[in-house]
Amino acid sequence: MILVTDSSALVALAACDSVALLQAKRMGLVSHIAPRMRQITESPIFISEGLVATVLELAGELDQLP
C-alpha cells in the first residue's frame, strides 16, 4: 500500500497510471482501458479531463469517455 499525502504527487501518480494503462494495452495485456480510466476518475485521485481524453485518444477509445 502506498500512502501519498502531497497533492502534486497524487497528480503524478494518476499520470503514471495512465501511461501504464496505455503500455498494457499496447502489449495486449488489457483490451480496453476506458473502464480503468473511469475507475481513476471516480476515485479521490484527481485527473484532468484533458489527460483522460488524451489517454483515451491515444488508446483509440476516445468515443468511450467516462
N, CA, C and O atoms as CSV, one atom per row, in Angstrom:
chain,resi,resn,atom,element,x,y,z
A,1,MET,N,N,0.839,-1.175,0.000
A,1,MET,CA,C,0.000,0.000,0.000
A,1,MET,C,C,0.884,1.238,0.000
A,1,MET,O,O,1.871,1.313,0.731
A,2,ILE,N,N,0.515,2.208,-0.830
A,2,ILE,CA,C,1.267,3.452,-0.911
A,2,ILE,C,C,0.416,4.568,-0.320
A,2,ILE,O,O,-0.739,4.741,-0.709
A,3,LEU,N,N,0.975,5.318,0.607
A,3,LEU,CA,C,0.291,6.465,1.182
A,3,LEU,C,C,0.945,7.724,0.629
A,3,LEU,O,O,2.128,7.977,0.857
A,4,VAL,N,N,0.159,8.506,-0.100
A,4,VAL,CA,C,0.668,9.741,-0.683
A,4,VAL,C,C,-0.121,10.888,-0.075
A,4,VAL,O,O,-1.350,10.903,-0.138
A,5,THR,N,N,0.586,11.856,0.517
A,5,THR,CA,C,-0.100,12.968,1.163
A,5,THR,C,C,0.041,14.266,0.392
A,5,THR,O,O,-0.683,15.217,0.686
A,6,ASP,N,N,0.916,14.351,-0.555
A,6,ASP,CA,C,1.152,15.552,-1.347
A,6,ASP,C,C,0.253,15.524,-2.583
A,6,ASP,O,O,0.280,14.556,-3.343
A,7,SER,N,N,-0.546,16.579,-2.790
A,7,SER,CA,C,-1.486,16.575,-3.913
A,7,SER,C,C,-0.774,16.524,-5.267
A,7,SER,O,O,-1.289,15.913,-6.204
A,8,SER,N,N,0.385,17.146,-5.388
A,8,SER,CA,C,1.102,17.071,-6.657
A,8,SER,C,C,1.589,15.647,-6.919
A,8,SER,O,O,1.682,15.225,-8.072
A,9,ALA,N,N,1.894,14.920,-5.874
A,9,ALA,CA,C,2.294,13.519,-6.033
A,9,ALA,C,C,1.105,12.683,-6.498
A,9,ALA,O,O,1.282,11.735,-7.263
A,10,LEU,N,N,-0.102,13.021,-6.048
A,10,LEU,CA,C,-1.295,12.302,-6.499
A,10,LEU,C,C,-1.529,12.515,-7.984
A,10,LEU,O,O,-1.891,11.581,-8.700
A,11,VAL,N,N,-1.324,13.736,-8.449
A,11,VAL,CA,C,-1.476,14.028,-9.869
A,11,VAL,C,C,-0.441,13.243,-10.671
A,11,VAL,O,O,-0.766,12.677,-11.715
A,12,ALA,N,N,0.789,13.207,-10.196
A,12,ALA,CA,C,1.845,12.452,-10.873
A,12,ALA,C,C,1.515,10.963,-10.887
A,12,ALA,O,O,1.760,10.280,-11.882
A,13,LEU,N,N,0.964,10.461,-9.796
A,13,LEU,CA,C,0.592,9.052,-9.716
A,13,LEU,C,C,-0.499,8.726,-10.734
A,13,LEU,O,O,-0.438,7.687,-11.392
A,14,ALA,N,N,-1.488,9.595,-10.870
A,14,ALA,CA,C,-2.559,9.387,-11.848
A,14,ALA,C,C,-1.995,9.397,-13.267
A,14,ALA,O,O,-2.402,8.591,-14.103
A,15,ALA,N,N,-1.068,10.301,-13.537
A,15,ALA,CA,C,-0.452,10.359,-14.866
A,15,ALA,C,C,0.335,9.084,-15.148
A,15,ALA,O,O,0.277,8.552,-16.257
A,16,CYS,N,N,1.064,8.596,-14.161
A,16,CYS,CA,C,1.840,7.353,-14.328
A,16,CYS,C,C,0.915,6.171,-14.566
A,16,CYS,O,O,1.203,5.311,-15.398
A,17,ASP,N,N,-0.206,6.127,-13.833
A,17,ASP,CA,C,-1.183,5.056,-14.038
A,17,ASP,C,C,-1.703,5.082,-15.469
A,17,ASP,O,O,-1.886,4.036,-16.092
A,18,SER,N,N,-1.938,6.280,-15.983
A,18,SER,CA,C,-2.450,6.422,-17.347
A,18,SER,C,C,-1.455,5.887,-18.364
A,18,SER,O,O,-1.835,5.179,-19.297
A,19,VAL,N,N,-0.192,6.219,-18.189
A,19,VAL,CA,C,0.853,5.735,-19.093
A,19,VAL,C,C,0.978,4.219,-18.989
A,19,VAL,O,O,1.150,3.535,-19.998
A,20,ALA,N,N,0.893,3.700,-17.777
A,20,ALA,CA,C,0.973,2.244,-17.582
A,20,ALA,C,C,-0.192,1.545,-18.269
A,20,ALA,O,O,-0.018,0.471,-18.845
A,21,LEU,N,N,-1.366,2.138,-18.213
A,21,LEU,CA,C,-2.519,1.547,-18.890
A,21,LEU,C,C,-2.323,1.524,-20.402
A,21,LEU,O,O,-2.652,0.537,-21.060
A,22,LEU,N,N,-1.787,2.613,-20.951
A,22,LEU,CA,C,-1.504,2.635,-22.394
A,22,LEU,C,C,-0.505,1.546,-22.769
A,22,LEU,O,O,-0.688,0.853,-23.769
A,23,GLN,N,N,0.534,1.394,-21.985
A,23,GLN,CA,C,1.535,0.351,-22.253
A,23,GLN,C,C,0.910,-1.032,-22.177
A,23,GLN,O,O,1.186,-1.893,-23.012
A,24,ALA,N,N,0.069,-1.242,-21.175
A,24,ALA,CA,C,-0.579,-2.547,-21.015
A,24,ALA,C,C,-1.455,-2.872,-22.224
A,24,ALA,O,O,-1.494,-4.014,-22.680
A,25,LYS,N,N,-2.155,-1.865,-22.738
A,25,LYS,CA,C,-2.988,-2.103,-23.918
A,25,LYS,C,C,-2.118,-2.412,-25.132
A,25,LYS,O,O,-2.405,-3.339,-25.890
A,26,ARG,N,N,-1.067,-1.643,-25.310
A,26,ARG,CA,C,-0.174,-1.863,-26.461
A,26,ARG,C,C,0.483,-3.239,-26.410
A,26,ARG,O,O,0.786,-3.828,-27.448
A,27,MET,N,N,0.701,-3.741,-25.209
A,27,MET,CA,C,1.324,-5.057,-25.049
A,27,MET,C,C,0.294,-6.188,-25.098
A,27,MET,O,O,0.653,-7.364,-25.048
A,28,GLY,N,N,-0.982,-5.827,-25.196
A,28,GLY,CA,C,-2.028,-6.841,-25.266
A,28,GLY,C,C,-2.435,-7.403,-23.925
A,28,GLY,O,O,-3.107,-8.433,-23.867
A,29,LEU,N,N,-2.043,-6.752,-22.844
A,29,LEU,CA,C,-2.387,-7.240,-21.509
A,29,LEU,C,C,-3.811,-6.881,-21.110
A,29,LEU,O,O,-4.423,-7.568,-20.292
A,30,VAL,N,N,-4.334,-5.815,-21.681
A,30,VAL,CA,C,-5.733,-5.427,-21.481
A,30,VAL,C,C,-6.300,-5.043,-22.842
A,30,VAL,O,O,-5.577,-4.561,-23.713
A,31,SER,N,N,-7.592,-5.261,-23.013
A,31,SER,CA,C,-8.192,-4.935,-24.306
A,31,SER,C,C,-8.764,-3.524,-24.337
A,31,SER,O,O,-8.785,-2.890,-25.391
A,32,HIS,N,N,-9.222,-3.029,-23.205
A,32,HIS,CA,C,-9.797,-1.685,-23.110
A,32,HIS,C,C,-9.317,-1.011,-21.840
A,32,HIS,O,O,-9.243,-1.640,-20.784
A,33,ILE,N,N,-8.992,0.273,-21.943
A,33,ILE,CA,C,-8.557,0.992,-20.752
A,33,ILE,C,C,-9.604,1.986,-20.250
A,33,ILE,O,O,-9.469,2.516,-19.147
A,34,ALA,N,N,-10.647,2.245,-21.049
A,34,ALA,CA,C,-11.675,3.200,-20.637
A,34,ALA,C,C,-12.293,2.837,-19.282
A,34,ALA,O,O,-12.481,3.727,-18.453
A,35,PRO,N,N,-12.616,1.565,-19.027
A,35,PRO,CA,C,-13.185,1.234,-17.710
A,35,PRO,C,C,-12.222,1.541,-16.559
A,35,PRO,O,O,-12.641,1.969,-15.483
A,36,ARG,N,N,-10.953,1.321,-16.795
A,36,ARG,CA,C,-9.964,1.600,-15.744
A,36,ARG,C,C,-9.777,3.106,-15.554
A,36,ARG,O,O,-9.581,3.572,-14.431
A,37,MET,N,N,-9.836,3.865,-16.648
A,37,MET,CA,C,-9.760,5.319,-16.541
A,37,MET,C,C,-10.976,5.841,-15.781
A,37,MET,O,O,-10.869,6.790,-15.004
A,38,ARG,N,N,-12.111,5.229,-16.005
A,38,ARG,CA,C,-13.328,5.606,-15.281
A,38,ARG,C,C,-13.136,5.384,-13.783
A,38,ARG,O,O,-13.547,6.213,-12.971
A,39,GLN,N,N,-12.513,4.265,-13.420
A,39,GLN,CA,C,-12.250,3.992,-12.005
A,39,GLN,C,C,-11.360,5.069,-11.398
A,39,GLN,O,O,-11.575,5.497,-10.264
A,40,ILE,N,N,-10.368,5.500,-12.153
A,40,ILE,CA,C,-9.464,6.545,-11.652
A,40,ILE,C,C,-10.234,7.846,-11.462
A,40,ILE,O,O,-10.076,8.514,-10.440
A,41,THR,N,N,-11.072,8.217,-12.445
A,41,THR,CA,C,-11.798,9.485,-12.337
A,41,THR,C,C,-12.830,9.459,-11.222
A,41,THR,O,O,-13.189,10.511,-10.693
A,42,GLU,N,N,-13.312,8.287,-10.855
A,42,GLU,CA,C,-14.295,8.171,-9.777
A,42,GLU,C,C,-13.637,8.034,-8.406
A,42,GLU,O,O,-14.322,8.047,-7.384
A,43,SER,N,N,-12.330,7.904,-8.382
A,43,SER,CA,C,-11.604,7.775,-7.111
A,43,SER,C,C,-11.282,9.167,-6.570
A,43,SER,O,O,-11.518,10.166,-7.249
A,44,PRO,N,N,-10.747,9.235,-5.359
A,44,PRO,CA,C,-10.359,10.531,-4.794
A,44,PRO,C,C,-9.152,11.165,-5.500
A,44,PRO,O,O,-8.832,12.327,-5.250
A,45,ILE,N,N,-8.495,10.421,-6.364
A,45,ILE,CA,C,-7.323,10.939,-7.070
A,45,ILE,C,C,-7.795,11.837,-8.216
A,45,ILE,O,O,-8.608,11.419,-9.040
A,46,PHE,N,N,-7.285,13.068,-8.267
A,46,PHE,CA,C,-7.660,13.998,-9.330
A,46,PHE,C,C,-6.906,13.662,-10.606
A,46,PHE,O,O,-5.698,13.425,-10.591
A,47,ILE,N,N,-7.633,13.649,-11.697
A,47,ILE,CA,C,-7.036,13.516,-13.018
A,47,ILE,C,C,-7.843,14.422,-13.941
A,47,ILE,O,O,-9.072,14.347,-13.970
A,48,SER,N,N,-7.169,15.260,-14.678
A,48,SER,CA,C,-7.865,16.246,-15.500
A,48,SER,C,C,-8.611,15.575,-16.643
A,48,SER,O,O,-8.226,14.509,-17.123
A,49,GLU,N,N,-9.687,16.228,-17.063
A,49,GLU,CA,C,-10.460,15.719,-18.196
A,49,GLU,C,C,-9.606,15.687,-19.464
A,49,GLU,O,O,-9.763,14.809,-20.313
A,50,GLY,N,N,-8.699,16.662,-19.574
A,50,GLY,CA,C,-7.812,16.700,-20.735
A,50,GLY,C,C,-6.891,15.499,-20.801
A,50,GLY,O,O,-6.670,14.935,-21.873
A,51,LEU,N,N,-6.348,15.103,-19.641
A,51,LEU,CA,C,-5.471,13.927,-19.604
A,51,LEU,C,C,-6.256,12.672,-19.945
A,51,LEU,O,O,-5.782,11.824,-20.701
A,52,VAL,N,N,-7.449,12.555,-19.392
A,52,VAL,CA,C,-8.289,11.392,-19.694
A,52,VAL,C,C,-8.569,11.327,-21.191
A,52,VAL,O,O,-8.448,10.266,-21.803
A,53,ALA,N,N,-8.944,12.461,-21.781
A,53,ALA,CA,C,-9.245,12.499,-23.213
A,53,ALA,C,C,-8.024,12.133,-24.049
A,53,ALA,O,O,-8.135,11.388,-25.022
A,54,THR,N,N,-6.859,12.657,-23.671
A,54,THR,CA,C,-5.632,12.360,-24.416
A,54,THR,C,C,-5.285,10.881,-24.342
A,54,THR,O,O,-4.946,10.268,-25.355
A,55,VAL,N,N,-5.369,10.310,-23.153
A,55,VAL,CA,C,-5.046,8.890,-22.978
A,55,VAL,C,C,-6.009,8.027,-23.787
A,55,VAL,O,O,-5.588,7.089,-24.465
A,56,LEU,N,N,-7.296,8.344,-23.717
A,56,LEU,CA,C,-8.268,7.546,-24.465
A,56,LEU,C,C,-8.101,7.729,-25.975
A,56,LEU,O,O,-8.322,6.794,-26.745
A,57,GLU,N,N,-7.712,8.924,-26.390
A,57,GLU,CA,C,-7.447,9.150,-27.818
A,57,GLU,C,C,-6.261,8.305,-28.279
A,57,GLU,O,O,-6.318,7.662,-29.327
A,58,LEU,N,N,-5.192,8.312,-27.493
A,58,LEU,CA,C,-4.011,7.505,-27.842
A,58,LEU,C,C,-4.327,6.011,-27.865
A,58,LEU,O,O,-3.717,5.246,-28.612
A,59,ALA,N,N,-5.283,5.612,-27.042
A,59,ALA,CA,C,-5.678,4.198,-26.983
A,59,ALA,C,C,-6.730,3.832,-28.024
A,59,ALA,O,O,-7.119,2.671,-28.152
A,60,GLY,N,N,-7.188,4.853,-28.775
A,60,GLY,CA,C,-8.237,4.592,-29.760
A,60,GLY,C,C,-9.587,4.375,-29.126
A,60,GLY,O,O,-10.443,3.697,-29.695
A,61,GLU,N,N,-9.790,4.948,-27.941
A,61,GLU,CA,C,-11.051,4.746,-27.212
A,61,GLU,C,C,-11.706,6.078,-26.851
A,61,GLU,O,O,-12.438,6.153,-25.864
A,62,LEU,N,N,-11.460,7.111,-27.619
A,62,LEU,CA,C,-11.979,8.440,-27.291
A,62,LEU,C,C,-13.502,8.451,-27.236
A,62,LEU,O,O,-14.088,9.242,-26.495
A,63,ASP,N,N,-14.145,7.589,-28.007
A,63,ASP,CA,C,-15.609,7.522,-28.007
A,63,ASP,C,C,-16.152,6.931,-26.709
A,63,ASP,O,O,-17.367,6.891,-26.515
A,64,GLN,N,N,-15.280,6.476,-25.825
A,64,GLN,CA,C,-15.710,5.849,-24.566
A,64,GLN,C,C,-15.355,6.708,-23.367
A,64,GLN,O,O,-15.071,6.187,-22.288
A,65,LEU,N,N,-15.371,8.033,-23.550
A,65,LEU,CA,C,-15.048,8.937,-22.445
A,65,LEU,C,C,-15.914,8.622,-21.236
A,65,LEU,O,O,-17.127,8.450,-21.355
A,66,PRO,N,N,-15.274,8.547,-20.065
A,66,PRO,CA,C,-16.061,8.283,-18.855
A,66,PRO,C,C,-16.918,9.474,-18.469
A,66,PRO,O,O,-17.641,9.418,-17.475
